[in-house]
Every structure is written in structure tokens, then in C-alpha cells.
């Protein structure tokens, strides 16, 4: 009986030593792992937005930064950095240890990208630019316009509904987030401008003002002229005159426009041809900037009913048709 108990003690003592030895070897291996430079297959990597710690580690494995995921996941947990990894684009100048990498993705600011949505662009042009951005995760490429609008919580045609601006984003961001940000910015600015609009305007809704702003945007980039052009268009609406603005005709022609408007184009009946139809077109024709929106809602007080381009980015304004014809002869036909 004594021999059996003695053997049990020896077994327990030996088993304990084995366990301690294994723990020691595991700790030694893990410490060595933490301070040994990683065998990088790639020095450039992306951490995507809204990634869990496990997903971050897996992304680093897939991109050739880590040989395996679990040791790094454990390190981040032990450091209390489970939710600290910052989404973005990273570039490593030198080999790094796992310890340094954990600090890098938790403390350093990743590289931002910028995308510039231009004033006066159509939504088609905006979509083409966003689709070409390599740093974005593209979920909208196969969506129709209506599907895209529904995905961001909006409805109706997308034209004119997004604020042109410079938008900064971190690589790995979903393109729907960028669309939603531009849409929210436009709705916020339009709502604020509508609440502070001038009295006596013929618009029934903020959308009407947005349509007018898009016409102003396409007619001029000259900030001083925008309120005057708004005043001309509103004068014509009050008098039940056709707006007769070329950009609406061009928009309505779509891919059939090849750079020159002809007399037959001006006679072609489309929902956007303001030479043959009264009132505003059914939707905006471009993405208007905030200045164009403010001009639509705070037009200049003028008696002018016409304008023609001087060819230098400004316009000649006229009160009468005779003055307009004279201005056309002077600036478009070169008559003196």
C-alpha cells in the first residue's frame, strides 16, 4: 500500500514537471514570437471598416503580414486592444515584430484617401468616379439607381440629391457609406437653406428649389452671377414664359448629344426641353453646389428676362427681346 502511494506521488510529481515544462516552453515560444520580426510577404495592407479582432487578424494573414492569426489575436486581447484596430491603409517601411504591429494598427493614424465630387457633375459621372476608387469596398456596382437610393434610405431619382464636395475616407470603407454621407450632407444643407428662403418664391417644395439650383449650376460658375440668373429664371416663371435654357435640352438628349446643339435639337420634345415645355424640368439636371442652392432661394431682384454668354465665363443680361437679339449678334455672331 505504501509503495502504491509512493508511486502515485512520483507520478504526480513527474506529471507536474512535464506540465510546467510545457508551459515554460510555450511561454518561451510566445515571448520569442512577440519580439521576432515577422516574415512579411507584403509591406502594404488594409484593415477594413467594422472588422472584429478575429477578422483583423485573418485579413493580415490573407495579405501576407502574419503567418497565422491566433497568436496575434491573443496578443491584442492580452494588451486590452480587442477593439482598438483602426481601419485604413498601412505601409511598413521596415520589418516589424507582432508587438510593434499591434501598436501600429492601434495607435498610428492610417492613410486617408480623398475623392472629389465636382459641382455640376451628373449622378452618372459621380457613380463612375466612385466605382473607379480602388480603396473602397464596392457594393453598389451591380445596383440600379433605384436600388442604390433604397440602400441608403432614400427614394426617388438620384440626380442632384448628393452634395458635391471633397470626401475623405479610409481604404476598406463601403461605398454605400460615402453615398450616404453625400446624400445626408445635401439634405441637411437644402433643409437649412429652405427654412431661411426669401419670401414670394414660386417653389412648392425644396425639391423644386433643388431643380432650379441645378439649372443655375449648369448655366454659370461665376458666383456673382448666380443670383442674377436665378432672378431671370424666376421672372420668366412668374410671366409664364418658357425657361429656354440649353443645359436642360442637353441633359434630355443624353448620349445623343455630341457637343453642338442644333435648331432641330431645340425643337425635339423631351421632358427636359425647356424650349418646348413650360416650367421646371421634372428632376435636377446636375449636382448643384451650396452657392447655387442659396442663389435659387435668394435670387437677385432684377427686371432682366434674358442672358447670353460673353464667351469669357460671364453673361450679358437683357430686359427686352430686342436687347437680347443685339447681344446675341454681338457676342455669338461677332457683329459690332
Residue pairs with C-beta under 8 A, 6 or more apart in sequence:
30 71
33 71
33 98
34 75
34 97
34 98
34 99
35 97
35 99
36 97
37 95
37 96
37 97
38 65
38 66
38 67
38 95
38 96
38 97
38 98
38 101
39 67
40 64
40 65
40 92
40 95
40 96
41 64
41 65
42 63
42 64
42 65
43 91
43 92
43 93
44 89
44 90
44 91
44 92
45 59
45 60
45 63
45 64
45 65
45 89
45 90
45 92
46 59
46 63
46 88
46 89
46 90
46 135
46 171
46 172
47 56
47 59
47 60
47 85
47 86
47 87
47 88
47 90
47 105
47 110
47 172
48 55
48 59
48 87
48 137
48 172
49 87
49 137
49 170
49 172
49 173
49 174
49 177
50 87
51 59
51 85
51 87
53 73
53 76
53 77
53 82
53 83
53 85
54 69
54 73
56 76
56 85
56 105
57 66
57 69
57 70
57 72
57 73
57 76
58 69
60 66
60 69
60 72
60 101
61 67
61 68
61 69
65 92
65 101
66 72
66 98
71 98
72 98
72 101
72 102
75 98
75 99
75 102
76 82
76 84
76 85
76 102
76 106
79 102
79 106
81 102
81 106
84 105
84 106
85 105
85 106
86 105
86 106
86 108
86 109
86 110
86 170
87 110
87 170
87 171
87 172
87 173
88 109
88 110
88 111
88 112
88 170
88 171
88 172
89 110
89 111
89 113
89 135
89 170
89 171
89 172
90 104
90 105
90 108
90 110
90 111
91 111
92 104
96 104
110 170
110 171
111 170
111 171
112 168
112 169
112 170
113 133
113 135
113 168
113 169
113 170
113 171
114 166
114 167
114 168
114 169
115 129
115 130
115 133
115 166
115 167
115 169
115 178
116 165
116 166
116 167
117 126
117 129
117 162
117 163
117 164
117 165
117 166
117 167
117 182
117 287
118 125
118 164
118 287
119 164
119 217
119 221
119 287
119 288
119 289
119 292
120 164
120 217
120 218
120 221
120 286
120 287
120 288
120 289
121 164
121 286
121 287
122 159
122 251
122 285
122 286
122 287
123 145
123 158
123 159
123 160
123 161
123 162
123 287
126 162
126 182
126 287
127 140
130 136
130 140
130 175
130 178
130 179
131 138
131 140
131 141
131 175
133 175
135 169
135 170
135 171
135 172
135 173
136 169
136 171
136 173
136 174
136 175
136 178
137 172
137 173
137 174
137 175
138 175
139 151
139 174
139 175
139 176
140 148
140 151
140 175
140 176
140 179
143 151
145 157
145 158
148 158
148 176
148 179
149 155
149 156
149 158
149 161
151 176
152 176
152 179
152 180
152 183
153 180
154 161
154 183
157 283
159 214
159 283
159 284
159 285
159 286
159 287
160 210
160 211
160 213
160 214
160 283
160 284
160 285
160 286
160 287
160 288
161 183
161 186
161 187
161 210
161 284
162 179
162 182
162 183
162 185
162 186
162 287
163 182
163 183
163 185
163 186
163 189
163 287
163 289
163 290
164 287
164 288
164 289
165 182
165 185
167 178
167 181
167 182
169 177
169 178
189 290
189 293
190 206
190 209
190 210
190 293
191 206
193 209
193 290
193 293
193 294
193 297
194 206
194 209
194 297
196 297
197 203
197 209
197 297
197 298
198 297
198 298
198 299
201 209
201 234
201 297
201 299
202 208
202 234
202 237
202 238
203 209
203 212
208 280
209 293
209 296
209 297
210 284
210 288
210 293
210 296
211 280
211 281
211 283
211 284
211 285
212 230
212 233
212 234
212 280
212 296
213 284
213 288
213 292
213 293
213 295
213 296
214 284
214 285
214 286
214 287
214 288
214 292
215 233
215 243
215 245
215 247
215 248
215 280
215 281
215 285
216 226
216 229
216 230
216 233
216 288
216 292
216 295
216 296
217 286
217 287
217 288
217 289
217 292
218 245
218 247
218 285
218 286
219 229
219 245
219 247
219 315
220 226
220 229
220 313
220 314
220 315
221 313
222 313
222 314
222 315
223 291
225 314
225 315
226 291
226 292
226 295
227 295
227 298
227 299
227 300
228 300
228 302
228 304
228 307
228 315
228 317
229 295
229 307
229 315
230 295
230 296
230 298
230 299
230 300
231 299
231 300
231 301
231 302
231 304
232 302
232 304
232 305
232 306
232 307
232 317
233 243
233 245
233 299
234 299
235 302
235 303
235 304
235 305
236 242
236 243
236 244
236 305
237 243
237 279
237 280
239 305
240 278
241 305
242 274
242 275
242 276
242 277
242 278
243 274
243 279
243 280
244 274
244 275
245 274
246 261
247 285
247 286
248 272
248 273
248 274
248 281
248 285
249 261
249 265
249 266
249 268
249 270
249 272
249 273
249 274
249 275
250 257
250 261
251 272
251 281
251 285
251 286
252 268
252 270
252 271
252 272
252 273
252 281
253 265
253 268
253 270
257 265
266 273
266 275
266 276
267 275
267 276
268 276
269 276
269 277
271 277
271 281
271 282
272 281
272 282
272 285
274 281
288 296
302 317
303 319
304 317
304 318
304 319
305 318
305 319
305 320
305 324
306 317
306 318
306 319
306 320
306 321
306 323
306 324
306 327
307 315
307 316
307 317
307 318
307 324
308 315
308 316
308 318
308 324
308 327
308 328
308 331
308 332
309 315
309 316
309 331
309 332
310 316
310 331
311 331
316 327
316 330
316 331
318 324
318 326
318 327
329 335
330 336
